[in-house]
Amino acid sequence: MMEEIGVTQEQAEKWINEHYQRPDDETVAREILDAKCAEMEVPGHLVEFDPDEAEACGAFVEDALDEEEALEAALDQEV
């Protein structure tokens, strides 16, 4: 097939060896995480995450009231 386009096996292998750069582990992990985060948008589709992946996707955003804010909110209520 490659001979049909004028490229020998050796030329193709040489080009691949010169131009292909294997992604590092961090890049691969980020791509996998991005794919998992995108899968979460599919209704009814379950996606499993380990705790680190879930945190990286924003699953554990701390937005609860702290003790001082809760006390102030309680004082605002009429009895």
Distance bins in CASP14 RR format, pairs under 12 A and 6 or more apart:
PFRMAT RR
TARGET T0000
AUTHOR 0000-0000-0000
RMODE 2
METHOD distances of the structure
MODEL  1
1 7 0 0 0 0 1 0 0 0 0 0 0
1 8 0 0 0 0 0 1 0 0 0 0 0
1 9 0 0 0 0 0 1 0 0 0 0 0
1 12 0 0 0 0 0 1 0 0 0 0 0
2 8 1 0 0 1 0 0 0 0 0 0 0
2 9 1 0 0 1 0 0 0 0 0 0 0
2 10 0 0 0 0 1 0 0 0 0 0 0
2 11 0 0 0 0 1 0 0 0 0 0 0
2 12 1 0 1 0 0 0 0 0 0 0 0
2 13 0 0 0 0 0 1 0 0 0 0 0
2 15 0 0 0 0 0 1 0 0 0 0 0
2 16 0 0 0 0 0 1 0 0 0 0 0
3 9 0 0 0 0 1 0 0 0 0 0 0
3 10 0 0 0 0 0 1 0 0 0 0 0
3 11 0 0 0 0 0 1 0 0 0 0 0
3 12 0 0 0 0 0 1 0 0 0 0 0
5 11 0 0 0 0 0 1 0 0 0 0 0
5 12 0 0 0 0 1 0 0 0 0 0 0
6 12 0 0 0 0 1 0 0 0 0 0 0
7 13 0 0 0 0 0 1 0 0 0 0 0
7 14 0 0 0 0 0 1 0 0 0 0 0
7 15 0 0 0 0 1 0 0 0 0 0 0
7 16 0 0 0 0 0 1 0 0 0 0 0
8 14 0 0 0 0 1 0 0 0 0 0 0
8 15 0 0 0 0 0 1 0 0 0 0 0
9 15 0 0 0 0 0 1 0 0 0 0 0
9 16 0 0 0 0 0 1 0 0 0 0 0
10 16 0 0 0 0 0 1 0 0 0 0 0
10 17 0 0 0 0 0 1 0 0 0 0 0
11 17 0 0 0 0 0 1 0 0 0 0 0
11 18 0 0 0 0 0 1 0 0 0 0 0
12 18 0 0 0 0 0 1 0 0 0 0 0
12 19 0 0 0 0 0 1 0 0 0 0 0
12 20 0 0 0 0 0 1 0 0 0 0 0
13 19 0 0 0 0 0 1 0 0 0 0 0
13 20 0 0 0 0 0 1 0 0 0 0 0
14 20 0 0 0 0 0 1 0 0 0 0 0
16 22 0 0 0 0 0 1 0 0 0 0 0
21 27 0 0 0 0 0 1 0 0 0 0 0
22 28 0 0 0 0 1 0 0 0 0 0 0
23 29 0 0 0 0 1 0 0 0 0 0 0
23 30 0 0 0 0 1 0 0 0 0 0 0
23 31 1 0 0 1 0 0 0 0 0 0 0
23 32 0 0 0 0 0 1 0 0 0 0 0
24 30 0 0 0 0 1 0 0 0 0 0 0
24 31 0 0 0 0 0 1 0 0 0 0 0
25 31 0 0 0 0 0 1 0 0 0 0 0
25 32 0 0 0 0 0 1 0 0 0 0 0
26 32 0 0 0 0 0 1 0 0 0 0 0
26 33 0 0 0 0 0 1 0 0 0 0 0
26 56 0 0 0 0 0 1 0 0 0 0 0
27 33 0 0 0 0 0 1 0 0 0 0 0
27 34 0 0 0 0 0 1 0 0 0 0 0
28 34 0 0 0 0 0 1 0 0 0 0 0
28 35 0 0 0 0 0 1 0 0 0 0 0
29 35 0 0 0 0 0 1 0 0 0 0 0
29 36 0 0 0 0 0 1 0 0 0 0 0
29 50 0 0 0 0 0 1 0 0 0 0 0
29 52 0 0 0 0 1 0 0 0 0 0 0
29 53 0 0 0 0 1 0 0 0 0 0 0
29 56 0 0 0 0 1 0 0 0 0 0 0
30 36 0 0 0 0 0 1 0 0 0 0 0
30 37 0 0 0 0 0 1 0 0 0 0 0
30 53 0 0 0 0 0 1 0 0 0 0 0
30 56 0 0 0 0 1 0 0 0 0 0 0
30 57 0 0 0 0 0 1 0 0 0 0 0
31 37 0 0 0 0 0 1 0 0 0 0 0
31 38 0 0 0 0 0 1 0 0 0 0 0
32 38 0 0 0 0 0 1 0 0 0 0 0
32 39 0 0 0 0 0 1 0 0 0 0 0
32 47 0 0 0 0 0 1 0 0 0 0 0
32 49 0 0 0 0 0 1 0 0 0 0 0
32 50 0 0 0 0 0 1 0 0 0 0 0
32 53 0 0 0 0 1 0 0 0 0 0 0
32 56 0 0 0 0 0 1 0 0 0 0 0
32 57 0 0 0 0 0 1 0 0 0 0 0
33 39 0 0 0 0 0 1 0 0 0 0 0
33 40 0 0 0 0 0 1 0 0 0 0 0
33 47 0 0 0 0 0 1 0 0 0 0 0
33 49 0 0 0 0 1 0 0 0 0 0 0
33 50 0 0 0 0 0 1 0 0 0 0 0
33 52 0 0 0 0 1 0 0 0 0 0 0
33 53 1 0 1 0 0 0 0 0 0 0 0
33 54 0 0 0 0 1 0 0 0 0 0 0
33 55 0 0 0 0 0 1 0 0 0 0 0
33 56 1 0 1 0 0 0 0 0 0 0 0
33 57 1 0 0 1 0 0 0 0 0 0 0
33 58 0 0 0 0 0 1 0 0 0 0 0
33 59 0 0 0 0 0 1 0 0 0 0 0
34 40 0 0 0 0 0 1 0 0 0 0 0
34 41 0 0 0 0 0 1 0 0 0 0 0
34 53 0 0 0 0 0 1 0 0 0 0 0
34 56 0 0 0 0 1 0 0 0 0 0 0
34 57 0 0 0 0 1 0 0 0 0 0 0
35 41 0 0 0 0 0 1 0 0 0 0 0
35 42 0 0 0 0 0 1 0 0 0 0 0
35 47 0 0 0 0 1 0 0 0 0 0 0
35 49 0 0 0 0 0 1 0 0 0 0 0
35 53 0 0 0 0 0 1 0 0 0 0 0
35 57 0 0 0 0 0 1 0 0 0 0 0
36 42 0 0 0 0 0 1 0 0 0 0 0
36 45 0 0 0 0 0 1 0 0 0 0 0
36 46 0 0 0 0 0 1 0 0 0 0 0
36 47 1 0 1 0 0 0 0 0 0 0 0
36 48 0 0 0 0 1 0 0 0 0 0 0
36 49 1 0 0 1 0 0 0 0 0 0 0
36 50 0 0 0 0 0 1 0 0 0 0 0
36 52 0 0 0 0 0 1 0 0 0 0 0
36 53 1 0 0 1 0 0 0 0 0 0 0
36 54 0 0 0 0 1 0 0 0 0 0 0
36 56 0 0 0 0 1 0 0 0 0 0 0
36 57 1 0 0 1 0 0 0 0 0 0 0
36 58 0 0 0 0 0 1 0 0 0 0 0
36 59 0 0 0 0 0 1 0 0 0 0 0
37 47 0 0 0 0 1 0 0 0 0 0 0
37 49 0 0 0 0 1 0 0 0 0 0 0
37 53 0 0 0 0 1 0 0 0 0 0 0
37 54 0 0 0 0 1 0 0 0 0 0 0
37 55 0 0 0 0 0 1 0 0 0 0 0
37 56 0 0 0 0 1 0 0 0 0 0 0
37 57 1 0 1 0 0 0 0 0 0 0 0
37 58 0 0 0 0 1 0 0 0 0 0 0
37 59 0 0 0 0 1 0 0 0 0 0 0
38 45 0 0 0 0 0 1 0 0 0 0 0
38 47 0 0 0 0 1 0 0 0 0 0 0
38 57 0 0 0 0 0 1 0 0 0 0 0
39 45 1 0 1 0 0 0 0 0 0 0 0
39 46 0 0 0 0 1 0 0 0 0 0 0
39 47 1 0 1 0 0 0 0 0 0 0 0
39 48 0 0 0 0 0 1 0 0 0 0 0
39 49 0 0 0 0 0 1 0 0 0 0 0
39 53 0 0 0 0 0 1 0 0 0 0 0
39 57 0 0 0 0 0 1 0 0 0 0 0
40 46 0 0 0 0 1 0 0 0 0 0 0
40 47 1 0 1 0 0 0 0 0 0 0 0
40 48 0 0 0 0 0 1 0 0 0 0 0
40 49 0 0 0 0 1 0 0 0 0 0 0
40 53 0 0 0 0 0 1 0 0 0 0 0
40 54 0 0 0 0 0 1 0 0 0 0 0
40 57 1 0 0 1 0 0 0 0 0 0 0
40 58 0 0 0 0 0 1 0 0 0 0 0
40 59 0 0 0 0 1 0 0 0 0 0 0
41 47 0 0 0 0 1 0 0 0 0 0 0
41 57 0 0 0 0 0 1 0 0 0 0 0
47 53 0 0 0 0 1 0 0 0 0 0 0
47 54 0 0 0 0 1 0 0 0 0 0 0
47 57 0 0 0 0 1 0 0 0 0 0 0
47 59 0 0 0 0 0 1 0 0 0 0 0
48 54 0 0 0 0 1 0 0 0 0 0 0
49 55 0 0 0 0 1 0 0 0 0 0 0
49 56 0 0 0 0 1 0 0 0 0 0 0
49 57 1 0 0 1 0 0 0 0 0 0 0
49 58 0 0 0 0 0 1 0 0 0 0 0
49 59 1 0 0 1 0 0 0 0 0 0 0
49 60 0 0 0 0 0 1 0 0 0 0 0
50 56 0 0 0 0 1 0 0 0 0 0 0
50 57 0 0 0 0 0 1 0 0 0 0 0
50 59 0 0 0 0 0 1 0 0 0 0 0
51 57 0 0 0 0 0 1 0 0 0 0 0
51 58 0 0 0 0 0 1 0 0 0 0 0
51 59 0 0 0 0 1 0 0 0 0 0 0
51 60 0 0 0 0 1 0 0 0 0 0 0
52 58 0 0 0 0 0 1 0 0 0 0 0
52 59 0 0 0 0 0 1 0 0 0 0 0
52 60 0 0 0 0 0 1 0 0 0 0 0
53 59 0 0 0 0 1 0 0 0 0 0 0
53 60 0 0 0 0 0 1 0 0 0 0 0
54 60 1 0 0 1 0 0 0 0 0 0 0
54 61 0 0 0 0 0 1 0 0 0 0 0
55 61 0 0 0 0 1 0 0 0 0 0 0
55 62 0 0 0 0 0 1 0 0 0 0 0
63 69 0 0 0 0 0 1 0 0 0 0 0
64 70 0 0 0 0 1 0 0 0 0 0 0
64 73 0 0 0 0 0 1 0 0 0 0 0
65 71 0 0 0 0 1 0 0 0 0 0 0
65 72 0 0 0 0 1 0 0 0 0 0 0
65 73 1 0 0 1 0 0 0 0 0 0 0
65 74 0 0 0 0 0 1 0 0 0 0 0
66 72 0 0 0 0 0 1 0 0 0 0 0
66 73 0 0 0 0 0 1 0 0 0 0 0
67 73 0 0 0 0 0 1 0 0 0 0 0
67 74 0 0 0 0 0 1 0 0 0 0 0
68 74 0 0 0 0 0 1 0 0 0 0 0
68 75 0 0 0 0 0 1 0 0 0 0 0
69 75 0 0 0 0 0 1 0 0 0 0 0
69 76 0 0 0 0 0 1 0 0 0 0 0
70 76 0 0 0 0 0 1 0 0 0 0 0
70 77 0 0 0 0 0 1 0 0 0 0 0
71 77 0 0 0 0 0 1 0 0 0 0 0
END
